Amino acid sequence: MSLAKVLISEFKFLFSNIIILLTVFGGSLIYLLLYPTPYKSDVILHQKIAIVDLDQTKLSQELIFMLNAAPQVDVTSILGSEKEARDKVLRGEILGYVSIPKGFESDLHKGISAKLDYVVNASYFSAYGAIMEGINNAVSTLSDAIKIQRKILTGQEIHQNPDLLKKESIPLYNPTNGYLNYALAAILIFILHQTAVAGSMLMGAFQNAQNSKGAYYKEAPFFKVLIARILIFMGIYILLFLLYFGLFFQIYHINVHASDLDFWCFALALIFAMVSLGSFLGLFIKDTALPTQIVLISSLPIVFALGFIWPSDLIPLPIRAFMNLLPAYHGVNGFLHLNQMGAPLSQVMPEFFWLLGLGGFFCICAICTQSLRKRKI
């Protein structure tokens, strides 16, 4: 059977199977639309907090005003006791509170350091960071204002001493300091990886389950079936890559710095490796429900081991060694360097060659496995 006939038969097999179509197209599109929606705002602002004002003075009112003016926080209530504030935190009405102690104003005017207590729900880590930033900025502003006021009262000159070291914060590779460029760029690539692996696994699983005599995948040499599958999935995922990177990365304002040539060279290597892995694993599966379950169960552990949520150097060596066998690991890290960091392809050649090597390795494993089966028969 010629490669062209195998290609047509494989194409018909894929597009006549609703489960594979739902996994490849439905999974890629549904996750693309649903997953980023909660993070569309990108930067966390206006988090609800309360103030416990035990001092009830002009200075405490000034601090409350400055806190409410901070974009990161929104003062929803001013309370008379910490118990009320804690109850609100427990009920989920606020994420934290600031307690202004009695004697706050008088201590500051006497030159005595006053203690402010911040209580913030740290289980929402990103919100916690935003609230702490807003509170610290407000407190620093008030502290500077008090210093100036004390100089006026004591008759000292008010002038700004030039800083010997000027500080400038540059959020490298993440200009908004937000979630989208930090994690979403990697997650969307991982979604494409998982749907491609699941789809190619399902192809093998359905063919194993049907095992029809005279079917093209029985009559044709397996290497032709494998080549046809890789070519078909490449065509599908070229379209999905165009949709993801060409349209939705722009909608979500995610950086795409890679040149067209670098991008497509790396993307094709990733698609080749993903489909090869799925095709190899699919040879061992007859239950057509298993591929989707395997992909779903493995997704969360793999995400945490990819190296963008938790530094790779802090991940145990055995896990890192295993991750080298997954195209997702090299694909995600390579694309982050190309798109988010603006690296040329020459700087991600290790990841590029890993993908080519994995693709070739899984293809050889699949062909050898199928050859051994035919010999046994």
Beta strands, then each sheet from edge to edge (+ up, - down):
strand 1: 47-53
strand 2: 73-79
strand 3: 96-100
strand 4: 117-120
sheet 1: 2+ 1+ 3+ 4-
end
